[in-house]
Each structure stands twice: as C-alpha cells, then as structure tokens.
Amino acid sequence: MKAKIIKIYVIVLSFFVILSLYFNSSCFIEKQFWKYNDGKYIGDVITNQKQIDNFNCQVVFCFGKKLIIKDLKTSENGYYENKSW
C-alpha cells in the first residue's frame, strides 16, 4: 500500500516538473501572444526570445498565463500576460 502511494506521488510530481519545464521553454514562450501588464517595459507585445535578449533581460518564470522577466542591469521585474489562452 505504501509503495503504491509513493509511486502515485512520484508520477504526479514528475508531471508537474515536466509541465513547468515546458512552460519555461523558449519554444512555448515564442508561440504565445504576450501583452505588457506591469513593471519593466520592453514593448507592448513580446514576439520572440531575441526581443527579451536585446533589452538585456532574462525570463525569470512563466506560469503559462503570466510571464515574469528581469532586467539584468536594474533588477526590475516586468510582468506580461498571455493573451493566447
């Protein structure tokens, strides 16, 4: 019984890790329509990874619906919303 619960727990945890890795991949980010919401401004819409790199920013985290970027010089965060969903 205990081994069965551990297996289920590992499967569920693995699913969330894989989903999180996919949401934070440049492939997912480039396929979505990101609209500016608040914070660091690098444009009204993010269309590709190069746009983020040109402003010396990096992706901190993406939750699928929200994208958080960080300016490497000022450490200011920018928030973008996914309008594709």
Secondary structure, 3 states (H helix, E strand, C coil): CHHHHHHHHHHHHHHHHHHHHHHCCHHHHHHCCEEEEEECCCCCEECCHHHHHHCCEEEEEECCCEEEEEECCCCCEEEEEECCC
